[in-house]
Each structure stands twice: as C-alpha cells, then as structure tokens.
Amino acid sequence: MGQTILYAVITLSALGVIAAVILYFIAQKFKVIEDPCIEVVNNMLPGANCGGCGVAGCRALAEIIVKTGDLSVHKCPVGGNDIMKQIGSYLGLHTVEMEPQVAVIRCAGSHANAPSKILYEGAESCAFAHYLSAGESGCPNSCLGKGDCVRLCQFDAIIMNNTTGLPEVSADKCVACGACEKACPRSVIEIRPRGKKDRRIYISCINIEKGAIARKNCTTACIGCGKCVKECTFDAISLINNLAYIDADKCKLCRKCVAVCPTGSIIELNFPPRKERSDNTEKPEQAVTV
C-alpha cells in the first residue's frame, strides 16, 4: 500500500516536471519582447485613459505611437502640445501643433426659452430618457438635462445649471477629451476649436424641424431662414435640413451673422462689447451735380 502511494507521488511529480519543462520552452518560443520605449512613453502620458486620443487608453496610445512612429494621427488632448513635444523629442519624431479645442453646448433650450410641456418621470439618465420621449419641452433634439455628460467628465469641466436646466462647460478645465460628446444621445455637445483669444461663434441649436415647429418648442431655435448664410462673406455657414452650421475653420469671427439672426440662436463667446452707433451722427454732405 505504501509503495503504491510512493509510486503515484513520483509519477505525478515527474509529470509535473515534464509539463513545466514543456511550458517553459513553449513560453520562450512564443514570448513577445516589448519595446522598452512603450513604457517610457506611457509614463509621459497623463494616465487619464479618457479615450480622447481615439484609442482605448494611454497604454494603447503609447503602443501605437512607438510601433508606427507617427504622431500625426493619434494625439493626447489632455497632455496637449507640451506632452506630444516631449514624446516626439524622446522618439526623434516630428510633432505637429494641435489646435486647442473645447466642448460647446449646442442647445439654448433653457427653462425660460423652452418651457416644459410634459413631466418626465423615470431614470435620471439622458440615454434612458432619449428613448422614452421627445423631451419635456417637446423638442426632439434638445438637451435632456439629466447630466450624463457631467457624470462622465473626469475633469469636473461640466456642471448642470439648475436655473437654466442646461449643462455649462468650464473652458479652463475642459481638455476636449470628447467623453461628454460621446455620452450625449442627441449630439448636443460638440468639440470645436477654442478660437483666437478663446473667442467662438457657433449655432446653439441642432433642431432640424421646420421653422414654425421649431420655434413653437423653443424661442431661440434655428428656423432655417438663411439670413446668416447670406450675410457671411467667407462661405463659413451652411444650411442643411432647416439647420444652419458654422464651420470653425472658415469662420473669421466677424460676428455679422450674430447680428442678423432673428432668434438669437447664434452664440458669440468672449468678445468685447459691441460699440453702439449713435443715430445723431451727421452724414457728410454729398455733392450735387447740376
């Protein structure tokens, strides 16, 4: 009986040793040797893992940068140009300056501009509410105000304004990672260039309904009148499906479109106050030909 147990122990031990040797050689045969530069680049990145670069996280970004040797496709919005320059200097790669960007709220349907017509009772989630109703104001494209964007922002750059019922972006904290943009089921949030001197002009509406219907639900809705398109001399504004859109790359920040918008749906941020024109300004006399 004792010898049987002894033989069993020896046999199992031998099988274990043989299996270990086989696994060792297999591991050596198929092991993947990681480029040490990946770890160095990963440590340079901020570690936010926000996905703003277009990949799963900072580690994945580091792997792509090192393996492709290209800094033009995937960039870190959190670290900005300074971090990308450090990585480029370490790897000996050419870096291209990123234009600073920020999230903007393309909806002005506040409680005052878009009064509630129905009462929503359900989960405090924009994604959930989006599939249940058109929103309390009746606008099928408006901000639902349940704060999904606020909860997903890792940088405390968005807060809900209880007075207006709309989210507000703190430009000083926003890193344009795009998490809030992805979280919004109605695409109310857009990542746009910050603009020169942090000045921006954009349409604060995404409602594609016809003017009368859109205006019925919200007093500041874009009604698709096209006045801004005609006023713009830089071809920066397009009108598609009853909705105007300003191309930030073409916009020269002249603000002429803002002045002609009948509903005030065009937002201008961080501009100096407009100079008031005096109605008593005397016009120069014109020569009369006899």
ZAPADO-581348 format. One line per 3 residues: number of its first residue (from 1); their letters; for each residue x, y, z of N, C-alpha, C, O. Coordinates in steps of 0.2 Angstrom, whole numbers, plus 5000, padded with zeros to 4 digits. Atoms other than C-alpha are relative to their C-alpha. Example, Ala and Ser with C-alpha at 12.3 -4.5 7.8 and 13.67 -1.06 7.14 Angstrom:
1> AS> 5004 4994 5000 5062 4978 5039 5004 5006 5000 5009 5005 5003 ~ 4996 4994 4999 5068 4995 5036 4996 5005 5003 4999 5011 5004
END
This chain:
1> MGQ> 5004 4994 5000 5000 5000 5000 5004 5006 5000 5003 5011 4996 ~ 4996 4994 4999 5014 5012 5005 5004 5001 4993 5005 5006 4991 ~ 4996 4999 5006 5024 5008 4989 4995 5003 4994 4998 5006 4990
4> TIL> 5005 4998 5005 5008 5011 4978 5000 5008 5001 5000 5012 4996 ~ 5000 4993 4999 5007 5028 4986 5006 5004 4998 5006 5009 4995 ~ 4994 4997 5002 5025 5032 4983 5001 5000 4993 5003 5005 4990
7> YAV> 5000 5000 5007 5024 5027 4965 4996 5005 4997 4998 5009 4992 ~ 5005 4995 5003 5009 5038 4962 5003 5007 5001 5003 5011 4997 ~ 4997 4993 4999 5018 5053 4970 5006 5001 4996 5007 5007 4993
10> ITL> 4994 4999 5004 5034 5050 4960 4998 5001 4993 5000 5005 4989 ~ 5002 4999 5007 5024 5048 4944 4997 5007 4999 4998 5010 4994 ~ 5003 4993 5001 5014 5064 4947 5005 5005 5000 5005 5010 4996
13> SAL> 4994 4995 5000 5030 5074 4951 5003 5000 4994 5005 5005 4991 ~ 4996 5000 5006 5038 5068 4936 4996 5003 4994 4999 5007 4990 ~ 5004 4996 5005 5023 5073 4925 5000 5007 5001 5000 5011 4996
16> GVI> 5000 4992 4999 5023 5090 4933 5006 5003 4998 5006 5008 4995 ~ 4993 4998 5002 5042 5092 4930 5000 5000 4992 5002 5005 4989 ~ 5000 5000 5007 5039 5087 4912 4996 5005 4997 4998 5009 4992
19> AAV> 5005 4995 5003 5024 5098 4909 5003 5007 5001 5002 5012 4997 ~ 4997 4993 4999 5034 5113 4917 5005 5001 4995 5006 5007 4992 ~ 4994 4999 5005 5049 5110 4905 4997 5002 4993 4999 5006 4990
22> ILY> 5003 4999 5007 5037 5109 4890 4997 5007 5000 4998 5011 4995 ~ 5003 4993 5000 5028 5125 4895 5005 5005 5000 5004 5011 4997 ~ 4994 4995 5000 5045 5134 4898 5002 5001 4993 5003 5007 4991
25> FIA> 4997 5000 5007 5051 5130 4881 4995 5003 4995 4996 5007 4991 ~ 5005 4997 5004 5034 5135 4873 5000 5007 5002 4999 5011 4997 ~ 5000 4992 4998 5034 5152 4883 5006 5003 4997 5005 5009 4994
28> QKF> 4994 4997 5003 5052 5155 4877 4999 5001 4992 5002 5005 4989 ~ 5001 5000 5007 5047 5151 4859 4995 5005 4997 4997 5008 4992 ~ 5005 4995 5002 5032 5162 4858 5000 5006 5004 4995 5010 5003
31> KVI> 5000 4994 4996 5036 5176 4870 5001 5006 4996 5004 5006 4991 ~ 5000 4993 5003 5033 5194 4865 5005 5004 5003 5004 5006 5009 ~ 4995 4995 4997 5048 5206 4868 4997 5007 4999 4997 5009 4993
34> EDP> 5003 4993 5001 5040 5223 4871 5006 5005 5000 5011 5005 5004 ~ 4996 4995 5000 5049 5238 4866 5000 5004 5006 4995 5007 5008 ~ 5000 4996 4993 5055 5247 4882 4998 5007 4999 4996 5011 5004
37> CIE> 5002 4993 5002 5051 5264 4873 4992 5001 5002 4990 5006 5004 ~ 5007 5000 4998 5032 5259 4876 4999 5002 5007 4995 5007 5008 ~ 5001 4998 4992 5034 5260 4895 5002 5007 5001 4999 5011 5005
40> VVN> 4998 4994 4999 5043 5276 4894 4995 5005 4997 4994 5010 5001 ~ 5005 4995 5002 5030 5285 4883 4994 4999 5004 4991 5005 5005 ~ 5006 5000 4996 5016 5278 4893 5001 5004 5007 4996 5007 5009
43> NML> 4999 4996 4994 5024 5286 4909 5000 5008 4998 4999 5012 5003 ~ 5000 4992 5002 5025 5303 4899 4993 5002 4999 4991 5008 5001 ~ 5007 4998 5000 5006 5302 4896 4997 5001 5006 4999 4999 5011
46> PGA> 5004 4998 4994 4994 5309 4909 4997 4995 5004 4996 4995 5010 ~ 5003 5006 4996 4986 5292 4913 4993 5001 5001 4990 4998 5005 ~ 5008 4999 4999 4968 5299 4911 4996 4994 4997 4991 4993 5000
49> NCG> 5004 5005 5003 4963 5285 4900 4993 5002 4998 4988 4998 4999 ~ 5007 4997 5002 4949 5296 4893 4998 4997 4994 4992 4998 4992 ~ 5002 5002 5007 4949 5289 4875 5000 5006 4996 4998 5005 4990
52> GCG> 5000 4994 5005 4951 5307 4868 5004 4999 4994 5004 5003 4990 ~ 4995 5001 5005 4965 5301 4858 4997 4995 4994 5000 4995 4989 ~ 5003 5004 5006 4954 5289 4848 5001 4992 5002 4999 4988 4998
55> VAG> 4999 5007 4998 4960 5273 4857 4998 4998 5007 4996 5003 5010 ~ 5003 5002 4994 4956 5263 4872 5003 5004 5006 5000 5005 5011 ~ 4997 4997 4994 4968 5272 4884 5008 5002 4999 5010 5001 4993
58> CRA> 4993 4997 5001 4986 5279 4887 5005 4995 4998 5009 4996 4994 ~ 4996 5006 5002 4994 5262 4886 5000 4998 4993 5005 4997 4989 ~ 5002 5002 5007 4986 5258 4869 5003 5006 4996 5006 5004 4990
61> LAE> 4998 4994 5004 4991 5276 4863 5008 4999 5000 5011 5000 4994 ~ 4993 5001 5000 5009 5273 4868 5003 4994 4996 5008 4995 4992 ~ 4998 5006 5004 5010 5256 4859 4999 5003 4993 5004 5001 4989
64> IIV> 5001 4998 5007 5003 5264 4843 5005 5005 4998 5008 5005 4992 ~ 4995 4995 5001 5015 5279 4844 5007 4997 4998 5010 4998 4993 ~ 4994 5003 5001 5030 5268 4846 5001 4996 4994 5006 4995 4991
67> KTG> 5000 5005 5005 5025 5255 4834 5000 5003 4993 5003 5001 4988 ~ 5001 4996 5006 5020 5267 4820 5005 5005 4999 5007 5007 4993 ~ 4996 4994 5001 5032 5281 4823 4997 5006 4997 5000 5009 4993
70> DLS> 5004 4995 5003 5019 5293 4819 4996 5004 5005 4992 5001 5009 ~ 5004 4996 4995 5012 5307 4829 4995 5005 4997 4992 5009 5001 ~ 5005 4995 5003 5000 5315 4817 4993 4997 5000 4989 5001 4999
73> VHK> 5006 5003 5000 4986 5303 4819 4997 5000 5006 4991 5003 5007 ~ 5003 5001 4993 4983 5299 4837 5004 5005 5004 5010 5005 5005 ~ 4997 4995 4996 4986 5314 4849 4997 5000 5007 4991 4998 5007
76> CPV> 5002 5000 4993 4984 5316 4868 4997 5007 5001 5000 5012 5002 ~ 5003 4994 4999 4971 5330 4870 5001 5003 5008 5001 5009 5009 ~ 4999 4998 4993 4974 5330 4889 5007 5003 5001 5008 5008 5004
79> GGN> 4993 4998 5000 4993 5332 4888 5001 5006 4996 5005 5010 4998 ~ 4999 4994 5004 4992 5344 4874 5006 5000 4996 5010 4995 4996 ~ 4994 5000 5004 5006 5350 4863 5006 4999 5004 5011 4997 5002
82> DIM> 4993 5001 4996 5019 5350 4878 5001 4993 5000 5007 4991 5000 ~ 4998 5008 4999 5017 5331 4881 5002 4997 4993 5006 4993 4993 ~ 4998 5003 5007 5017 5327 4862 5007 5003 4998 5010 4999 4995
85> KQI> 4993 4997 5002 5033 5338 4860 5005 4996 5004 5010 4994 5001 ~ 4996 5004 4996 5041 5328 4874 5001 4993 4997 5006 4990 4997 ~ 5000 5007 5003 5036 5311 4866 5004 5001 4994 5008 4996 4992
88> GSY> 4997 5000 5007 5042 5317 4849 5008 5001 5001 5012 4999 4997 ~ 4993 4999 4999 5059 5323 4856 5003 4994 5003 5009 4992 5001 ~ 4997 5007 4998 5062 5306 4865 5000 4995 4994 5005 4992 4994
91> LGL> 5000 5005 5005 5057 5296 4850 5003 5003 4993 5004 4999 4989 ~ 4997 4997 5006 5065 5308 4837 4995 5001 4995 4997 5000 4989 ~ 5006 4999 5005 5048 5311 4828 4998 5007 5000 4999 5011 5004
94> HTV> 5003 4993 5001 5041 5327 4821 4993 5000 5002 4989 4996 5002 ~ 5006 4999 4997 5027 5334 4830 4996 5006 4996 4999 5011 4994 ~ 5004 4995 5003 5013 5344 4823 4995 5004 5005 4992 5000 5009
97> EME> 5004 4996 4995 5004 5358 4834 4993 4998 4999 4990 4998 4994 ~ 5007 5001 5000 4987 5353 4839 4996 5007 5002 4999 5011 5006 ~ 5004 4994 4999 4974 5367 4838 4996 4999 5007 4992 4994 5007
100> PQV> 5003 5001 4994 4967 5369 4856 4992 5000 4998 4990 5004 4994 ~ 5007 5001 5001 4949 5363 4857 4996 5000 5006 4999 5000 5012 ~ 5004 5000 4994 4934 5364 4869 4993 4998 4998 4991 4998 4993
103> AVI> 5007 5002 5001 4917 5357 4871 4995 5006 5001 4996 5010 5005 ~ 5005 4995 5000 4902 5368 4867 4993 4997 5001 4992 4991 4998 ~ 5007 5003 5000 4884 5365 4871 4996 5004 4995 4994 5010 4995
106> RCA> 5004 4998 5006 4874 5367 4855 4992 5000 5002 4988 4997 4998 ~ 5007 5000 4998 4857 5370 4864 4999 5006 5005 5002 5006 5010 ~ 5002 4995 4996 4849 5385 4871 4993 5000 5003 4990 5004 5005
109> GSH> 5007 5001 4998 4833 5377 4876 5000 5000 5008 4998 4995 5011 ~ 5001 4999 4993 4833 5383 4894 4993 5000 5002 4988 4999 4998 ~ 5007 5000 4998 4818 5383 4905 4996 5006 4998 4990 5006 4997
112> ANA> 5004 4994 5002 4814 5401 4900 4999 5000 4993 4994 5002 4990 ~ 5001 5000 5008 4817 5398 4881 4996 4994 4998 4992 4995 4993 ~ 5004 5006 5003 4809 5381 4880 4996 4997 5006 4998 4992 5009
115> PSK> 5004 5002 4994 4796 5379 4894 4997 4993 5000 4996 4990 4994 ~ 5002 5007 5000 4791 5361 4899 4992 5000 4998 4988 5003 5001 ~ 5007 5002 5002 4775 5354 4891 4998 4994 5003 4992 4992 5004
118> ILY> 5002 5006 4997 4776 5337 4899 5004 4999 5006 5010 5002 5007 ~ 4996 5001 4994 4783 5330 4915 5003 4993 4999 4999 4988 4999 ~ 4996 5007 5001 4796 5316 4914 5001 4997 5007 5003 5000 5011
121> EGA> 4999 5004 4994 4796 5303 4927 5004 4994 4998 5001 4989 4995 ~ 4996 5006 5001 4810 5290 4926 5007 5000 5002 5008 5005 5006 ~ 4993 5000 4999 4828 5286 4927 5003 5007 4999 5002 5009 4993
124> ESC> 4997 4993 5002 4839 5302 4928 5006 4998 4996 5012 4999 4998 ~ 4995 5002 5005 4848 5297 4913 4998 5003 4993 4992 5001 4991 ~ 5001 4997 5007 4849 5306 4896 4999 4994 4995 4994 4994 4991
127> AFA> 5001 5006 5005 4851 5289 4887 4994 4997 5001 4991 4995 4996 ~ 5006 5003 4999 4836 5282 4895 4994 5004 4998 4989 5002 4995 ~ 5006 4996 5002 4825 5297 4893 5000 5001 4993 4994 5003 4990
130> HYL> 5000 4999 5007 4830 5299 4875 4996 4995 4996 4992 4997 4991 ~ 5004 5005 5003 4822 5283 4871 4992 4999 5002 4988 4996 4999 ~ 5007 5000 4998 4806 5287 4880 4996 5005 4998 4990 5005 4997
133> SAG> 5004 4994 5002 4801 5304 4875 5004 5005 4996 5010 5004 4995 ~ 4997 4995 5004 4805 5319 4864 5003 5006 5005 5006 5011 5002 ~ 4997 4995 4995 4810 5329 4880 4994 5004 5003 4988 5004 5000
136> ESG> 5006 4996 4996 4799 5340 4892 4998 5006 4996 4992 5008 4996 ~ 5001 4994 5004 4800 5355 4880 4996 4998 4994 4993 5002 4990 ~ 5003 5003 5007 4794 5344 4865 5004 5000 4994 5003 4998 4989
139> CPN> 4995 5000 5005 4809 5347 4855 5004 4993 5000 5007 4991 5005 ~ 4997 5007 5000 4816 5330 4849 5007 5000 5000 5010 4995 5000 ~ 4992 4999 5000 4834 5337 4848 5003 5003 5006 5009 5004 5006
142> SCL> 4997 4996 4994 4836 5347 4864 5003 4996 5005 5003 4990 5005 ~ 4996 5003 4994 4847 5344 4879 4994 4997 5005 4990 5001 5006 ~ 5004 5003 4995 4838 5332 4891 5001 5002 5007 4997 5001 5011
145> GKG> 4999 4998 4993 4846 5339 4906 5001 4995 5006 5000 4997 5011 ~ 4999 5005 4995 4849 5323 4915 5007 4999 5003 5008 4995 5007 ~ 4993 5000 4998 4868 5325 4917 5004 4995 4999 5009 4993 5002
148> DCV> 4995 5006 5002 4876 5310 4908 5007 5003 4999 5012 5000 5001 ~ 4994 4997 5002 4889 5322 4902 5004 5002 5006 5010 5001 5007 ~ 4997 4997 4994 4893 5329 4919 5003 4994 5004 5008 4994 5007
151> RLC> 4997 5006 4996 4895 5311 4927 5006 4997 4996 5010 4994 5000 ~ 4995 5003 5004 4906 5305 4913 5007 5005 5000 5012 5002 4997 ~ 4994 4996 5000 4918 5320 4914 5005 4999 5005 5003 5000 5011
154> QFD> 4995 5001 4995 4934 5316 4923 5003 5006 5003 5007 5005 5007 ~ 4996 4994 4998 4940 5333 4924 4996 5006 5003 4998 5012 5004 ~ 5004 4995 4996 4925 5342 4933 4999 5006 4995 4999 5012 4998
157> AII> 5001 4994 5005 4923 5353 4917 4993 5002 4998 4992 5007 4995 ~ 5007 4999 5002 4904 5352 4916 4996 5000 5006 4997 4995 5011 ~ 5005 5000 4995 4891 5357 4928 4993 5001 4997 4992 5003 4992
160> MNN> 5007 4999 5002 4872 5357 4927 4998 5007 5003 4998 5007 5010 ~ 5002 4994 4997 4865 5374 4929 4992 4999 5002 4988 4998 4997 ~ 5007 5001 4998 4849 5372 4939 4995 5005 4998 4989 5004 4998
163> TTG> 5004 4995 5002 4842 5388 4934 4998 4999 4992 4992 5000 4991 ~ 5001 5001 5007 4843 5385 4915 4998 4993 4998 4994 4992 4993 ~ 5001 5007 5001 4842 5366 4916 5005 4997 4994 5004 4992 4992
166> LPE> 4995 5002 5005 4857 5365 4904 5007 4999 5003 5009 5002 5008 ~ 4993 5000 4998 4875 5360 4906 5004 5006 4998 5003 5009 4993 ~ 4995 4994 5002 4889 5373 4906 5007 4997 5001 5009 4993 5005
169> VSA> 4993 5003 5001 4907 5369 4901 5005 5006 5003 5004 5012 5001 ~ 4995 4996 4998 4921 5377 4910 5006 4999 4996 5010 4994 4996 ~ 4994 5000 5005 4934 5381 4897 5007 4999 5003 5011 4996 5000
172> DKC> 4994 5001 4997 4948 5382 4909 5002 4993 5002 5008 4991 5002 ~ 4998 5007 4998 4946 5364 4914 4999 4995 4995 5002 4990 4995 ~ 5001 5005 5005 4940 5356 4898 5006 4999 4996 5010 5003 4994
175> VAC> 4994 5002 5004 4953 5346 4889 4998 4997 4993 5002 4995 4989 ~ 5003 5003 5007 4942 5341 4874 5001 4993 4999 5003 4991 4994 ~ 4999 5007 5000 4943 5323 4878 4995 4996 4996 4996 4991 4993
178> GAC> 5006 5003 5004 4926 5320 4869 4996 4995 5004 4991 4993 5001 ~ 5004 5005 4997 4919 5309 4883 4993 5003 5001 4988 4999 5000 ~ 5007 4997 5000 4904 5321 4885 4997 5000 4994 4991 4999 4993
181> EKA> 5003 5000 5006 4901 5322 4867 4998 4993 4998 4992 4992 4995 ~ 5002 5007 5001 4900 5303 4866 4994 4998 5004 4990 4994 5003 ~ 5005 5002 4995 4889 5302 4881 4993 5003 4998 4988 5000 5000
184> CPR> 5006 4997 5002 4876 5314 4874 4996 4996 4994 4999 4995 4989 ~ 5004 5004 5005 4862 5303 4865 4998 5005 4994 4995 5002 4989 ~ 5003 4995 5005 4857 5319 4855 5005 5004 4996 5003 5008 4993
187> SVI> 4994 4997 5003 4874 5325 4850 4999 5008 5001 5001 5012 4996 ~ 5001 4993 4999 4870 5342 4858 5007 5003 5002 5008 5009 5000 ~ 4993 4998 4999 4889 5343 4863 5004 4999 4994 5004 4994 4991
190> EIR> 4995 5000 5006 4902 5347 4850 5007 5002 5002 5007 5007 5006 ~ 4993 4998 4999 4921 5348 4851 5002 5004 4995 5002 5002 4989 ~ 4998 4995 5005 4926 5364 4842 5007 5003 5002 5009 5003 5008
193> PRG> 4994 4996 4998 4942 5374 4841 4998 5006 5005 4993 5009 5005 ~ 5001 4995 4995 4944 5386 4855 5000 5007 4997 4996 5012 4999 ~ 5000 4994 5004 4947 5400 4843 5005 5005 5003 5008 5004 5008
196> KKD> 4995 4995 4998 4959 5415 4844 4997 5004 5006 4991 5006 5006 ~ 5001 4997 4994 4959 5423 4861 4994 4997 5003 4990 5001 5007 ~ 5005 5004 4997 4947 5410 4866 4993 5002 4998 4988 5002 5002
199> RRI> 5006 4997 5003 4933 5418 4855 4997 4995 4995 5000 4992 4991 ~ 5003 5005 5004 4920 5407 4847 4993 5002 4998 4990 5006 5002 ~ 5007 4999 5002 4904 5408 4837 4997 4994 4997 5001 4990 4993
202> YIS> 5003 5006 5002 4893 5394 4834 4992 5000 5001 4989 5004 5004 ~ 5008 5000 4999 4874 5389 4832 4998 4996 5006 5000 4990 5006 ~ 5002 5004 4994 4866 5384 4848 4994 4997 4999 4989 4997 5004
205> CIN> 5006 5004 5001 4853 5373 4841 5002 4995 4995 5006 4995 4990 ~ 4999 5006 5005 4853 5356 4832 4993 4998 4998 4993 4992 4995 ~ 5007 5002 5002 4834 5355 4829 4999 5001 4992 5000 5006 4989
208> IEK> 5001 5000 5007 4831 5350 4811 4993 5001 4997 4991 5000 4992 ~ 5007 4999 5002 4812 5353 4811 4999 5007 4997 5004 5011 4997 ~ 5002 4994 5003 4804 5367 4801 4999 5006 5005 4998 5005 5010
211> GAI> 5000 4994 4996 4805 5385 4807 4994 5001 5005 4995 5002 5011 ~ 5006 4999 4996 4787 5386 4814 5000 4995 5005 4998 4997 5011 ~ 5000 5005 4995 4788 5370 4823 5005 5000 5005 5004 5000 5011
214> ARK> 4994 4999 4996 4805 5373 4830 4999 5005 5005 5000 5005 5011 ~ 5001 4994 4996 4800 5390 4836 4995 4999 5005 4995 5002 5011 ~ 5005 5002 4996 4785 5383 4844 5002 4997 5007 5000 4998 5012
217> NCT> 4997 5004 4994 4795 5372 4856 5006 5004 5003 5007 5004 5009 ~ 4994 4996 4997 4810 5385 4859 5000 5006 4996 5000 5007 4990 ~ 4999 4994 5003 4811 5403 4856 5006 5002 4997 5007 5007 4993
220> TAC> 4994 4998 5003 4829 5403 4852 5002 4994 4995 5008 4994 4993 ~ 4999 5006 5005 4828 5388 4839 5002 5003 4994 5000 5009 4992 ~ 4999 4998 5007 4836 5390 4822 4994 4998 4996 4992 4993 4996
223> IGC> 5006 5001 5004 4822 5392 4810 5002 4999 4993 4997 4999 4988 ~ 4998 5002 5007 4832 5389 4794 4999 5006 4996 4997 5005 4990 ~ 5002 4994 5005 4829 5407 4787 5005 5001 4995 5004 5004 4990
226> GKC> 4995 4999 5005 4846 5408 4779 5003 5007 5000 5007 5008 4996 ~ 4997 4993 5000 4850 5426 4784 5007 5000 5001 5011 5004 4999 ~ 4993 5000 4998 4866 5421 4792 5004 4997 4994 5010 5000 4993
229> VKE> 4997 5003 5006 4871 5411 4776 5001 5006 4995 5007 5006 4992 ~ 4999 4995 5005 4868 5426 4765 5005 5006 5003 5008 5009 4999 ~ 4996 4995 4997 4877 5438 4777 5007 4998 5000 5012 5003 5000
232> CTF> 4993 5002 5000 4893 5428 4778 5003 5000 4993 5001 4997 4989 ~ 4996 4999 5006 4906 5433 4765 5005 4995 4999 5009 4995 4995 ~ 4994 5004 5000 4918 5419 4769 4997 4992 4999 5001 4988 5000
235> DAI> 5003 5006 5001 4906 5404 4765 5001 4995 5006 5003 4989 5005 ~ 4999 5004 4994 4908 5398 4783 4994 4997 5003 4994 4993 5007 ~ 5007 5003 4997 4889 5394 4786 4997 4997 4994 4996 4999 4989
238> SLI> 5004 5004 5004 4879 5381 4778 4993 4999 5003 4993 4999 5009 ~ 5007 5001 4997 4861 5377 4779 4997 4994 4997 4996 4993 4991 ~ 5002 5007 5002 4856 5359 4778 4994 4997 5005 4995 4998 5011
241> NNL> 5006 5003 4996 4839 5351 4784 4997 5006 5005 4997 5004 5011 ~ 5003 4995 4996 4832 5368 4790 5005 5002 5006 5003 5006 5011 ~ 4995 4998 4994 4848 5370 4802 5006 5003 4997 5010 5000 4992
244> AYI> 4994 4997 5002 4862 5382 4800 5006 4997 5004 5005 4995 5009 ~ 4994 5002 4997 4880 5377 4804 5006 5004 4998 5007 5005 4992 ~ 4994 4996 5001 4896 5387 4806 5006 4996 5000 5008 4992 5005
247> DAD> 4994 5004 5001 4912 5379 4800 5006 5005 5003 5007 5010 5001 ~ 4995 4996 4996 4925 5385 4813 5007 5001 4996 5010 5006 4997 ~ 4994 4999 5003 4939 5383 4801 5000 5006 4995 5005 5009 4993
250> KCK> 5001 4995 5004 4932 5395 4789 4998 5007 5003 4998 5012 5000 ~ 5003 4994 4997 4924 5407 4801 5006 5005 5002 5011 5003 5005 ~ 4996 4995 4999 4933 5424 4803 4998 5004 5006 5002 5009 5008
253> LCR> 5002 4997 4994 4924 5429 4819 4998 5007 4999 4999 5011 5003 ~ 5002 4993 5001 4917 5445 4811 4993 5001 5003 4992 5007 5004 ~ 5007 4999 4996 4900 5442 4820 4995 5003 4996 4990 5005 4999
256> KCV> 5005 4997 5004 4890 5449 4806 4994 4995 5000 4988 4997 5000 ~ 5006 5004 4999 4879 5433 4807 4996 5000 5006 4990 4999 5006 ~ 5004 4999 4994 4875 5436 4825 4995 5005 5000 4990 5005 5003
259> AVC> 5004 4995 5001 4868 5452 4821 4993 4999 4996 4988 5002 4998 ~ 5006 5001 5004 4856 5446 4808 4995 4994 5002 4990 4993 4999 ~ 5004 5006 4998 4849 5430 4817 4994 5003 5004 4995 5006 5009
262> PTG> 5006 4997 4997 4831 5434 4821 4998 4996 5007 4994 4999 5011 ~ 5002 5003 4993 4830 5421 4836 5006 5000 5005 5005 4998 5010 ~ 4994 5000 4995 4847 5424 4844 5003 4993 5001 5006 4992 5006
265> SII> 4998 5006 4999 4852 5406 4841 5008 4999 4999 5011 4994 5000 ~ 4993 5000 5001 4870 5411 4836 5003 5003 5006 5002 5008 5008 ~ 4997 4998 4994 4881 5412 4851 5007 5003 4999 5011 5000 4994
268> ELN> 4993 4997 5001 4897 5423 4852 5002 5000 5008 4999 5003 5012 ~ 4997 5000 4993 4908 5420 4867 5007 5004 5000 5011 5004 4996 ~ 4994 4996 4998 4922 5431 4875 5002 5005 4995 5008 5007 4994
271> FPP> 4999 4994 5004 4920 5445 4863 4999 5007 5004 4996 5007 5009 ~ 5001 4994 4997 4922 5463 4868 4993 5003 4999 4990 5001 4994 ~ 5007 4997 5002 4905 5473 4869 5000 5004 4994 5005 5007 4992
274> RKE> 5001 4996 5006 4899 5480 4853 5000 5007 5001 4997 5010 5006 ~ 5001 4993 5000 4901 5498 4850 4993 5003 4998 4991 5001 4992 ~ 5007 4998 5002 4884 5507 4850 5001 5006 4995 5005 5011 4996
277> RSD> 5000 4994 5005 4881 5518 4835 4996 5005 5002 4990 5004 5003 ~ 5004 4994 4998 4875 5535 4838 4995 5002 4994 4998 5002 4988 ~ 5005 4998 5006 4859 5539 4827 5001 5007 4998 4998 5009 4993
280> NTE> 4999 4992 5002 4864 5558 4828 5006 5001 4996 5008 5007 4995 ~ 4993 4999 5004 4880 5555 4818 4998 5004 4994 4994 5001 4990 ~ 5002 4996 5006 4879 5568 4804 5004 4997 4994 5010 4995 4995
283> KPE> 4997 5003 5006 4882 5561 4787 5003 5006 4996 5000 5011 4996 ~ 4997 4994 5004 4894 5571 4776 4996 5002 4994 4992 4997 4991 ~ 5004 4998 5005 4886 5581 4763 5002 4998 4993 5008 4998 4992
286> QAV> 4998 5003 5007 4886 5574 4745 4999 5006 4995 4994 5010 4995 ~ 5000 4995 5005 4890 5585 4730 4994 4998 4995 4993 4993 4993 ~ 5006 5001 5004 4875 5588 4719 5002 5002 4993 5004 5008 4992
289> TV> 4998 4998 5007 4878 5588 4700 4994 5003 4997 4989 5000 4996 ~ 5005 4996 5003 4868 5601 4691 5000 4999 4992 4996 5002 4989
END
